[in-house]
């Protein structure tokens, strides 16, 4: 298997997740195994805004971020200030979050965890947790309040039709280059037409036209990993990943063209807003496009702090990093 080098996002989403497994010895006196440390509630901390952030989403107008140590942050003023969620039942790494409306949201992460909130992110409950096998989930997307999908390690795809009360695995077809379906699936996103796409390893993008019941592979021509993707308002698809690589499609993924980003820093997130397309990257690089992702300019932070995610809120870009929320104004 031709695996690509892994840096910040892949290290966080794979190595750090798998490397934090805890062996729990069985005892004759206690039939039920102790709860792993990661499955204990997240702690309230004055330094929560400095925790590494892995994903961000909108709950209506509210900004919601998730990250290491079960940290979930909320902002009701377009990202000017953040506070911790009232209760989070896990202290393990959370990798992604998505809301179907301003109340109902889902977060995923280590131990194959899926959390749900029904109050805009204030309080969360566990819908799924597999502590016997840490097969982390990397991304989640809900079509509506009932139908949703989560994707993760080794082609793991889970689908729900009841708001997350139950989750069933979806078997992917064998990839076109042979072998079994074993690619890591890093980011799921939707187009305005309702099609679902997944940015994955080895230059692959997956597409589903039936809310995730069946999938097909789209070969971009790239051989490295895509970590993120976005469908723009005009239907253009963009995926980005290792070494500043960005590919673009104007025909629903049937054909792809490479885009020169100008940077070799791996792309961690792509977001549209204010007539721009922005890309966050490692090494403090922020990409900026004013032509729908056909070309990019870039700037780099003086401290080269790796950027992990972004949201366009109000009239500006709110950026997140391996050191939490960015508030110093560098970069934009």
N, C-alpha and C positions, 0 to 999 in steps of 0.2 A: 504494500500500500504506500503510495507516494504522499506522505504527510508533509505539509508545509511548516516552516518555522513558526512558532507561536510567540507573540509578544503580549502586550498588556491585556487586550480583551480576551484572547484565547487563553492566556495564562490564568486570568481571573475566572473565566467561565469553565475551564477544564482542570488545569493543574491544581489551582488553589482549592477548587471544589472537591476534587477527588483526593487530594493530599490531606484534607482535613477529616477524613473518615476516622471514627473512633471505634476501637474494638471493645465490645461490651461483653464481659464474661457472663456466662449463665451460672446461676447458683441454684442448688437444690432447695434452699430455703425460700427463694423468691421465684415463682414460676414466670412472672412477668419481668421482662428485661428492663433495666433502668432506662429512663428516657435519655437519649444522647444530649450532650450539652447544647448542640445546635438546635435541638427541638424544644428548648426552654424559651420562655418569653424574652423578647428583646428588652434591654434595659433602657430606662430614660437617662439621657446624658446631656450635659451642658455643651459637650463637644460634638453633638450629633451632626451638625452642619459641616463638620470636617471629615466625616466618614466617607470612604470611597463610594461614589454613586455609579451604578451600572445602567440604570434606565429611568426614563421620565415620560409622563403622559399628562393629558388634561382630563380632569373630571369636571365637565362643564367649563367654567372659567378658572377653576382651581388647578394649580400645578401640583403634581404628585411625583415624588422620586423614590426609588428603591435602591438599596445597596448592601454593603457589607454589614455584618452583625445584626441583620434583620432591621436595619434602619429604614424607616419610611418618613419622609419629610413632606410637609404641606405648605403651600403658599397661596394666600388669597389677595395678594397685592402685586400680581404680575412678576413675582420672583424677587421683589425687593427684600422681603423677610421670609424666613422659613421656621417652622416649628415641627416637633415630632408628633406622629400620630399618637392617639391616646393609648391604644393597645395593639400590640403585634405579638402573636403567639409563638414566633420563632426568632432565634438569634443567629440563624445561619444566613449565608449570602443569598440575597434576592437579586435576580438578574434582569428582570423586565416587568413592566406593568402596563395594563391597558384597561380603559373604561368604555363601557357600551353606552353609558349616559352619565349624567352628573352625579349619580348615586352608586351605581353598580360597577365595581372594578375587580380585577384579578391581578395578582402578582405571582411570579413563579421563580424557582431557583433551585438551590441545593437540595439533595434528598428527593428530587422529583416533586418538590413542594408546590402546591397550588393554594393560594390564599384568596379569600373573597371578602369584599366590603360592600355593605348596602347603605352606607351613610357618607359616601364621598371620600373615604379614606381615613376616617377617624378611628374606626375599630375594625379589626380583621379577624377572620376565623379560618381554620384549616379545612380545606375540602379534600386534599390528597397529601399524603406523606409516606414515602417508602424508605424507612430507616434501615432496612435490611440490604438494600442495594442502592448506592448513591449514583443514580443515573440522572444527572441534573437536567433541568429544563432551562432553555436559553431565551425563549420568547413566547408571547401569548397574544392572541387576538380574538375578539368576540365580534361576530357579525351582527348580533343583536343581544338582548339580555338572556337568551336561552342557548343560542348556538355559538360555540367557541372552540378554539384549538390552541394547543400548546405544543411546542416542538423543542427538541433537545439532542442529547448525546446519542450517537450511533443510529441516526434516522428514527429517533423516537418521535412519534406523532400521536397525540391524544386528542380525542374529540368528545364534546359534550353536547347534548341537545336538551338538557334540563337545567341550564344555568350553573352547571358545575357540580350538581349533586352526585352525578355519576360520570366517569370518564372511561372511554373505551379506546384501545389502541387501533390505529389505522395502519395496515400493512402497505408499505410502499413497493412499487414494482422494482425489479432489478435495474440498476443503472445501465445506460446504453453502452458503456464500455466494458460491461461484464461484471461478474462477481455479485455479491449480495448488497442489499441496501444498508450501508453502514456509514454514510456520510454524517458529519455533525451539521445540524441545522441551526443556524445562528439567528436569523431574523425573519419573522413573518409579517407581511404587510399587505394591504388591500388597495385595489384600484377603485376609481369611481364607478366602474362597471360592475363591481362586486366580485371580481376575480381575486384570488389569493395567490401570493407569491412568497417564496422562502429563499433567502440568500443562504448559500451553503458552501461546503468545501469543494475543492477541485474544480473551480470555475462553473459550478452548477447553480442554476436557479430552478426551483420547482414551481409549477403552476397548477391551480385547481379552479375549475369553473363551476363546481357543485358544492361550495361551502366546505371543502376539505374531505369529501367522501372518497375522491379519487384524485390522483396526481400524475403529472407528466414532467419529465426532465427537459429543461431548456439549456442547450449547450451554448455558452457565450463565446467559446474559443479560448478562454483564459484557463490556466492550470492551477492557480493559487486559490486561496480561500476568500470568499466574500463574507464580511461580518455584518453588513447592514444593507438596507435598501429602502426606497421610498417611491411611491407613485405620485407624480405631480398632478396638479389640478387639470392640466391639459392632456393627461393620459401618458405622458412620458414616464418611462421607468428608469431608475438609476440604482445601481448596486455598487458598493465600494468595499474595499478590504485591504489586503496586505500591500505594503510598499506603495501606498498612495494610489492604488489601482481603482479606477472607476470605469464602469461600462454603462452604456445608454441604449435604450430601445424606444423606437417611436411606433412600433407595430405590435404591441401587447406581448413582447418577448419573443417573437418569431425570429428576429434578427437583432444582433447586438454590435455596437461599435465602441472601441476603446476611446476614452476621453483623457486628454493630457491634463493631469491635475497640477503639474509643476512641482509636486512634492513627492518624496519617497517615504513620508510618514504614513503609517497604516491608518485607514479611515475607520472610525468607530461609530459614526452616526451621520445621517443625512436628513435635513429638515428644510421645508419650504416656508417662506414667510416674507412679507414686505417686498415682493417682487424679486426676491433673491432665493437661491438655493445655497445653503450652508453645509459644510462638512466639518465635523470635528475629527481630530486626528491625534495620534501620539506625538510626543515631543513638542506639545504646545502649538501645533499647527492648526490654523483655522482657514478653511477653504471658502471661497465666495464666488458664486456665479450669478450673472444678471441676464443670461440667455438660455435659461431652462436646462442648465447642466451641460451645454455644448462645450463650454470652456470655463476654466476657473483661474482665479488669482488666489494668492495665499499670503498669509502673514504668520509670524511665529512669536510666541511669548518670549520675553527675555529669560524667564526661568525655565522654559521648556517643559512646563507642567503638562502632563498628558491629559487631553480632553476626552471625555467618555460619552457625553450626550448633550443635547441641546433642545430647547423649545422656543418657538417664536411667540412671545407673550406681549400684549399691548402693542408697543411700537419698537420693541427691541428683542434681541436674542439673549436668552438666559442660558448660560453655559455651566456644565458640570464636569467634575474631574475626579482623579484618584485621590484628591484632597478635599472633596466635597463641593459645595456651591462656590462658584467664582463671583466675587463681588468687587474686585479691584479695577475693573474696567479695561484691563489689558486685552488687546485683540479686537475689541469692538465696543 
